[in-house]
């Protein structure tokens, strides 16, 4: 989303339903709003902001209201909980009947309460500084914490295994397991009044009497601090999708990006915003205010773009598609309000509250329409199909005709926690960070929904991205871990994680080529050919382009297409940066085995980066002459001579094995020689690398050249003037006794002659 804002409305003083301050508000799974105020009335509202009915009058003043969370796409239990100033809380049904009253929950008022995300527990806090846990039926479970003063806010972690609460100027994260250590840090220069913890991004936003709001990660590290407002920050709330949050103060309502910068600022005359809540689809906001007004906000002015197309939402029920190349426009109307949209070069997917509409960018008049029952939280597109996550069906892969291709599932999957950061999508592969174990990345076939394998990391992974070109054998995965280190790995075969860089803020693959972009330490980094890691990793620094700029510490790559990157800076502005077009042209030549045009291009451009890319691409294509020329151009004489040596080898297997050895793939190189019947050359390769035991085991396994290995070992020991230290070889030397050097030399010459004869055929 490039930009968005809130369109707000509320009932005027003559028609508003609460005569006193509104202290609690919460949306149900059916998008109905329940509010409570100091007038001791509980009202039910529809999604359009119209009051439906007075549910009940309560005897005590109420401080907080929370609806039971919706689970698995359903409408949830028809129950909500209200906290009262006399220290009690009440479980109330949607009809207004009080199901249960828990008296004496706290000494003094109940200041705040929250359901856990899985609905299994209720946490409450009070003026007595205590934080307590209760069952969903109101049965006391445990005393979680004791603060120094009144606790004004609390919230649950994504897995409902930790709880966050305020303690004066500090925020505290308390695990539910007694043996775990709590985390505590100073969050504001004055008491913390409000906080919220998002289940998707795992980020925390807080507000305080210092008139600032701040964004934190789950380790207490500050990511953003706002400038001081005129009044205290009285309410904050994350949208369920984790992309933005709302901030409330006196006569102020602000919509902010997850990075902290502001999308829009409203100034309604409603007094202090006391409570904020979002609908499940993250498009509508309700705020309870100090004047007794209930403020409703709708996301508008949303915009997505891709290539030459821009899609804008000016009204809740319509979209405008602009083609910037020919200045044409299409107006799309929908019967329900638009909640989500995704645009690629070939298709537009629009989600409303009841339908999914799939448009081809060449035909805007006849979309494919799918009826929906759940709330869609994520859409990712590729060329032949797209991925959609909703609360009813979970994770689905659909083709652009609207038919379901597969429904991937895995252990402990939480569809509501899936986001573009922890899900990567390619035409033949789906990579998802494990919910049960964030150190594991699961690889899933999107066409069948079956798991193909996993990638194991040593610490928690926070972001994944898949390359988009080629087939599965060329597919590459990058992961960013919680230390912000960037790793590259293939998705097939030996999955060796290779560290590319450190302190990475954002990463993205090019949509058309194999180039990889990242923002790190205020620089834009572009690896034109990351595959060089598996060809000649010493060339990696030569294939890296660095652009300095004032990106900020939380910059995010919005898009990397062709030769242009779009980066959203830490202040929310979009900056375009160009990259060299020549590596992508070179990649097209090399993919088509057009080596002469590739050489001409490099000679014309005269760039070290381009020659280094060509050298790696030539190694990948087994084109030794081109690799020889490229290494000569970048003055790497040792590798140039090695290419010349490989070219002179007599057999195809020998040349292929030496290339594999050059790429540091020794087991595969030996396997090629053994399968081709060149046992002596395989043994000699081990000997050249001083891997004597492996050379001996190979000779013993094939019952060939045992004496050759021992003779070469004997000569080595004599040259080094040392004694034998390998027990296996010492025992074998004693068993064989004296070695016949002439016979061994004759065997070696016979092998060389056989190779020469094969090569001459």
N, C-alpha and C positions, 0 to 999 in steps of 0.2 A: 504494500500500500504506500503510495507516494504521499498522499495527504488525506486528511479527514477532519471533520468537525462535528460538534453536537448541535442539533436543533432542539431547543428546549421549550416546554410550555407547562403551565400550571393554572389551576383555577383561581380566580380573583377572590378578593377578601369577602365578597358577598355570597359566593357559592362554595367556598372551600369547606371541607367536612370536619377538619380538626380546628378547634378554637384555641388550642394551646400548642406548645412545642411538640413536634413529632420526634419521638425518641427511638423508634424502631420501624424498620421496613424490610421486607423480604419477598422474593419472587418464588412462586411454586413451580413445579415441573410443567404445569399446564399454562405457564405465563400469566398467572394471576398474582396480583400484589396484595399483601396484607400489611397494614400500617397500624401503629399504636402511638398515642400521644398522651400528654399530661392532662388532657380532658377525660382520661380513663375510658376512651372508646377505641374499639378495634374495627377498622374498616377493610372491606374487600374491594379491589379495583380491577378492571380489565386492562389488557395490554395497551389499549388506546388512551388510557388515562381517565376513564370514566368510572365513577364510584358505582359499585354493584349493590352492596348491602352493608348494613351495620351488623357485624357478627356478634358482638357482645359488649356489655359495659363491665369493666373490672372494678373491684373495690379499692385496690391499691394503685399507687403511681407505678408505671412500668418504665424500665430503663433500656430494654433491649428486646428484640423479637427475631427469631430465626426459624425459617421453615425447614422441615426435615428434608435432607438432600435427595434428589432423584437418583435412582440407581438403575443401571443397565438400560437406559433409554426410556424407562417408564415414567409415569407422572409422580412417582414417589408416594410415600404415605401421606394421607390427608391430615397431617398433624403438624403443628408448629409449637414452639416454646417461647414463653415470655418471662423475663426476669423482672422482679419487683423490688421496690425500695425497702420493704420490710424483711429482706433477706430470703424470700421464697422464690420459687419459679413454678410455672404452671404449664402443663401439657394440654393443648387445646386442639380440638378437631376443627376441620374446615367449616363445619356447620355452626361453630360457636360454642359447642359443649365443652366444658372443662373436664378433661379425662382424668387428670391427676394433679394434685397440689403437693409440692415438696416444701414443707415449712422448715425454717431454721437452717437453710442451706449455708447461709453466711451470717455473721454478726454485722449488722448494717446492711446497706443496699447491695443487691447483685449488680455489679457494674457492667459486666459483659458476659456473654455465653456463646459458644460455638459448637455445632455438630462436627464430628470428624467426617472426613471425606467419604469414608465407607459407611457412614451412618450407624456405626456400632457403639459410639460413645458420645457423650455430651460433656464438654468442659465448661466450668463456670469460674468466675472470679468475683471478688467483692471488695468492699471498703475495708474489710479486715485484712487485706493483703494475701488471702489464701487463694490457691488455685486447686480446684477439685475436679475429679472425674466421676461421671455417673453413667449408668447403663442407659440405653435408649428408652427404657421404661421408667427412668427416674430413680433407680436404685443406686445408692452410694457405692462407689468402687474404691477410690483411693484419694489420699491427700497428696497432690503432686508437688506443690511448692508453697513457700511462705515468703512474700515480698516485704520490704521495709514499710511500705505504705499501700495506699489503694492501688489496685491493678486496673488500669483503664482500658486495656486492650489485650486480646489473646487470639491466637489462630493456630491451626494444625498444619503439620508438614504434609507433603503429597501422599506419603504412605501411611499417614496417621500414626507414626511411630515417635514423633517429637511434637512438642508444643512450644509456641513462642508467646511470651507475655512481657509486659512492661514492668519495670521496677524503677520508678523515678525517671531519671534521665537515661536509664539503661534499657537495653533489650536483652532478654534471656531466652536461650533455646534449651529446653529441658527434655532429654530423652525419657521415654516412659519406663525403660528398663532401669532398675535402681542402681546397677553397677556402673552405668555409663556416666561420663562426665558432662556437665552442662557447659554451654558456651555463653559468655556474658560480655557485652561491650557497651561503651558509651555511645549512644545513638544521637542525642541532641543536647543542646546547651540548656535546655529547660525540660520539664516533664514531658514524656512521650504520651500523646493522647490517643493515637490510632495507629494501626499497622495491619498489613494483609500479606499473606504468603501464597504465592501462586503455585498450583500443582503441576503446571506444564513446564514453566521455565525455572522453577525452584528459586525465584527471586522474591525479595521482601521489599515492600515499600512502607515507610513510616512517616508520621507527621507529629509535630510537637508544638509546644507553646513558644518555641523560638521562631515560629512563623515560617519554618522551612519544611519541605518534604525531601526525603532521601531514599535512594535505592541501594539495596545491599544484596550480596549473594548469600548463600546459606551458611557461609563460614564467617559472616560478620564483616566482610570486606566492603568498603563503600565504593559504589560504582557511579553514583551521581548525588550531588547536593544542589538544591535549588537556591536561588537568591531569596532573601527574606520577603515575605508578603506583608501586607498591612496588618493582618490579624492572624491569630493562631490557626494552625491547620487542624480542623476538627473532625475530618473524615477522609479516609482513603479506601479505594476498592479496586482490585484487579479485575479486568474482564476475564472470564473463564478461559479464553484462548491464549492468554498470557502476552498478547501483543501490545496492549495499552492498559492504562489505568486511569481512574478519575480521582481528583483531589478536590475537597470541599473546604471552604472557609466562610467568613462573613460576607454575604452578598457576592460570592465568587464560586464558580465551578469550572474546573480546568480538566481538559482531556490531554493526557500525556502518553508519549511512546514509552515502551518498556525500558529504553535507554535513559529516560528521564526528561528529555526535551518536550516542549509543549506543542500539541497540535492546534488547540484552540482554547479560548478563555471566554466564558460567559459571565455576565454580571447581573443576575436576576435579583430583584428586590424582595428577597425572601428571608433575610436574616442569616444566621449561621446555618450551614449545612451540617446536620447532626449525624446522619447515617446515609450510606450509599449502598446500592446493590444493583447487579447486572442480571439480565436475562441469560438463560443458558446458551443462547446463540451469540452472545457478546455484542448485540446490536442495539439494545435498549437499556437505558439507565433510569433508576428511580432514586430520588433523594428526599429524605425527610428533613424539614427545615424548622428553624426557630420561630418563624411566624405562624406555624401551623399549616403551611402550604406543603403539598407533595409535588415535587418537581419531576417531570418526565423528560428524558432526553433521548433522541434518536440519532444514530450515526448517519451523517450525510456527507456529501462532497468527497466520497471515496474515489480513488482513481488507481487503476492498474494499467500498465503499458507493456508492450512486447513488440520489438521490431518497429514496424510502421503503424501499429494500431494503439489507440488509447481508448479505454473504457472508463466512463465517468458516471457516478451516481449522484445526481442532484436532488432526486426525490426518492422516498422510500420504495415506491413501486415501479420505478423506471430506470433505464440505463441509456446512455448515449455512447455510440461507438464512432470514433473519429479515425479516418484514414489520412494520415498526415502527408502522404505522397501525392494524392489527388484531391485532398481537401473535401472529401465526401463524408457524410454522416448518416448513421442509422439510429433510429429511436426504437428501443425495445421496451414494451409494456408488459407488466406482470400483474396477476390478480392478487398476489400476496407480496408482502414486503421482502426485499432482497436482503439476505443475511450473509452471503458469502459469494465470491466470484474468483475465477482463475482464468488467466489468458495465456495462450501460447501462440506461436506463429500460425497454427492451423485450426485451433479450436478455442472457443470460449465456453466455460462451464459456469452456469449461474445457479445459485442455490437460493430458493425462497423458503418460507416457513413450511411449505407443504410439498414442493416439487424441486427436481433438478432438471434444468434445461440445458441441453448440449447443442451448441451452435457450431457449424463450420464457418470459418472466416470468409469463405467464398459464397455462402448462402445464409443470409440472416432471416429468411422468411419462414423456414420450416425446421424448427429445432426438434431434436429427440427429447421426449419428456418422460421423466421417471417420477412416480409418486413416492414421497418420503414419509416415514413415520417418526424418525428420530431427528436430532439436531446435528447438523454437519459441522465438524470442527476443523477439518483439514482436507485440502485438495492438492494433489501433485500430478503433473502431466508429463507424459513422454509421447513419442511419435505415434504409437499404435493403440495405446490404452492409457487410462488414468487411474489414480488411486484416490479413494474417498473414505473418510472416517466419519461415522456417525454414531450416536449414542445407542441406536437400536441394533444395528447389524455389525457394529465394530468396524474392522478394517476390511475393505472390499477393493478389488481390482475390476474395473469395467471397461468395455470397449466403447468407442464413440457412437455406437448405435444404442447404447444404454443397457446392454446385456452384461450380466455379471460373469466375469471370467474366473475369478477365484475369491475365496475368503480366507486369507492366511490367518493362522492362529498360532500362538506359542505360549509357553508356560508363564503364568502370572501377568499376562498381557492386560494393560489398562488403556483402552482406546482413547479415553479423555486426556491421557498424558502424552499422546503422540503429537509431534510438532515438526516443522521443517528442519530443526536442529538435530533431532534424534532419529529422523527417518530420511534415508536417501533412496532415490528411485531412478532406475534405468530401464530400458526396454526389456532386458532379460534378467534383472536382478533387483531385489529389494533388500536393503540393509537397515536394520533396526537395532538400536541400543537396548540391551536387555533390561527389563524392569526389575526382575528379581536380582540380577547381578549386573550392574553398570559396567563392569570390566569386560563383558562379553558383547560382541556385535554379532547378531544373527543374520545369516544370509539365506534369503528365501526366494524361490522361483515364483514370480508373480503370475505365471500362466497356470500353475498347478496348485500353488499355495503351500508346497512342501518345502521343508527346510533343507538347504543344500550343504550347510556347514556353519561354522562359527569362526570368528576372529577373536583371539584371546589377548587382552592387554594386561599389563601389570597393575594399573591403577584405573580409576573410573574414567570412562569416556563421556565427553559432553557434546561432541558434534561429529557427524559423519557426512561424507559426500562421495558420490560415485561419478567416475568419468562417463561420458555419454557416447563416445565413438567406439566403433568396432564391436566384436562379438565378446562372448564371455571370457575367452582366453586372453583378450587384451583389456578387459575391464580392470580398473584400478580403484581402490578404496583409500580415502584419506580419513584419518581420525584426529580429533583434537581432544586431548585429555584435560583433566581438571587443573594440571599445571600449565595449560595452554601450550603444550608442545604438539607439533604437527608431525604425524607419521604417515608413511605411504606403504601400501601392501597390495600384492595381487590377491584376487579372490579365489583363484584356483591354485592347486599345487602347494608348494611350501610357502606358507604365509608369513614371510619374514617382515616384521615391522621395521622400516628404515626411517630414522628421524631426519626430517627435512629442515625444520626450523624451530625456534622457541618463541615464547611470548606472542602467540598468534591471536589476534582479536576476531578475525573472520576469514573464511576460506570459501572458494567457489571454483568449479571446473568451467572451462569454456563450453558453450553449448554446441559448437561446431568443430572444435579441434581438441587435441589432448593437452592443451595448455592449462596450467593451474595458477590461480591468483590468490594472494593472501595479503592481509593487512597486519603488519607487525611493527611495533615500536615506532609508529609515526611514518612508516614507509609502505608503499605499495610494491609487493614482490610478485613477479610473474616468472614461473618456470615454463619455458617454451616447450620443453620436452622432458617431463618428469621420468619417462621411461629410461632416461640415461642412467638412472640409479642401477638398473639391471643390465646395462651394457658396459658402461665405464664410469663408475661413480666419481672418479677423479675429475670428470668433465662437468660435474653438476654446478660448481660455481660459475663456470663459463657460460652456462645456458640460463643463468638467472639475471633478470632485469630488475633494477631497483629504481623507484621514483620516490623522492622525498616530497613531502607536502604536509600541510597542517590538517591531518585527518582527525586528530583527537584520539583519546585512548579507547573509546568504545565504537570506533567506526565499523560499519557493516557493509559488505559487498552485496549490493542489491541485484546486480546482473553482470555477467561476463559473457558477452556475445561478440563474435567476430573479432574485431580489433578495438573494442571499446569496453571499458569497465565503468559501471556506475556504483559509486560509493556514497553511502549516507554517513555524513560526518556526525560527530558527537552532539552538534547543535541542531541536527535534523535536516540540514541542507544537503542536496544531492549534488555531487561533483562527478563529472565525467573525466576519465583519464584514458588517453589513447595508448595502445601498445603497437609494436612494430608489426606490419602486415606480412613481412617476409617469412618468418617461421611457419606461418600457416600455409603459405604458397609452397614452401619447401616440403612441408609434410604431405601435401597433395601429390607433388612430384614423386616423392619416395614411396608413398603408398601404392602408386601406379607403376613402380619400378622404372621410372623415367630418370635415370641417373645422370645422363648428359645434360638435360635441362637443369637439373639440380646443381650440377657443377657450374654451369654458366651463370645461374642466379647468384651463387656464392661469390664467384669471381667478380660479378657486377657490383654487388653490395659491399664487398670487402669488410665484412663484419666478423669479429672473432666469435660472437655468440652464434652466428649462423653456421660458421665452419664447425664449431663444436657440436651443434645439433646435427649437422650432416654426418659427422663422424659416428655419432651414436646411432643415427638412423641407418647408416650403411652397415654397421655391425649387426643391427637387428635384421636387416635384409640380406646378410651374408654376402655383401658386395665388397670384396676385399680391395679392389682397385680404387673405388671411390673413397673407402676408409683411408687408404694409403695417402691419397691426395689431400684429404681433409686434415689428417694428422700432420702432414708436411706444412700445411698452411698455418696451423697453430703452433708449429715448432715443437711438437712432442716427438722427438727423434726416437726414443726408445720404443714407443708404440708403432711408429712408422716402420722401424726395422722388424718388429714382431709381425706386422702385417705382411712384410716381404717374406719373412720366414714361413708363414702359413701358406702363402701362395705357392711356395716351392715344394710343399709336401706332396707326395705322389698320389695319395688316395683321398677319396671324398670323406671317408670316415675320419681320417687323421686331421683333415682341415676343419671338419665340423667339431671334432673333439677339442682342438686347440682354440677354436673360437669360444666354445663353452667354458674352457679353462680361463680364457681371457675375461669372460663375464663372471668369474668366481663361482662357477657351477661345476665343481670337481666331480661329484658323484655322477652327474649326467654325462660328463665327458668320458669318464671311465666306462660307463654303461654303453655308450655308443661304440667304443673300441671293442669291448668284450662281445657285444652282439655282432659286430662285423668280423669277429675272429682274429682280431689283432691283439692277442694277449700280451705279447712282448712290449708293444708300444704302451699299453695300459700300465704294465709294470714299470716301464721306464718313466711314465708320467708321475707315478707315485715316488719313484726314486729321485726325480728332479726336484720334487717338493719335500724331500727328506722324510717322507712318511714310510719308513722302512717296514714297520709291522704290517701296514696295509699291503705293501708290495709283496711281502712274504706270504700273507694270507691268500692273496689273489693267486700267486704262483702255486701254493699248496692246493688250493681249491681246484685249479685246472691241471695240476700235475705237470706243469711246464715251467722251465727256467728257474727252478729252485736254486740250482747252482749259480745261475747268473746273478740272482739277488744277493747270494752270499759273497760272491766274488766282488761285486760292486760295493757291498758293505765293508768288505775287508780292505779294499783300496781306500775307502773313505776314512776308516779308522787309522790306517797308516799315514794318510796325509795329515790328519788332525793330531796324530800321536796320542791317541787315547785308547783305553781298554773298552771292550764290549760291555754295554750296560743294559742290553735288551735280552732278557732270559730266553725268549723263544728263538732268537737268532743264534744265541750262544749254543743252545742245545742242538739246533739243526746243524750248525757247523761241526760239532763233535760227531754227530751221527754220519754226516757225509764224508768226513775226513778230508784228505788232501783234494784240492780242486784242480781239474785239468783245464788250465787257462786256454790252451789251444782249441780244445773241443768247444769250450764255451764261446770263444771268439768266432768259431766256425758257425755255431748256431745263430749268433747275432747277425753275421753276414748273410746267412741264409734267409733270415727274416727280412733284412733290408732288401735283399734281392727280390723276394716275393712281393714286397710293397712296390718296388720299382716296376716289376713286371705287371702288377695290377694297374698301376698308374699309367703305364704306357699303352694299355689296351684301349 
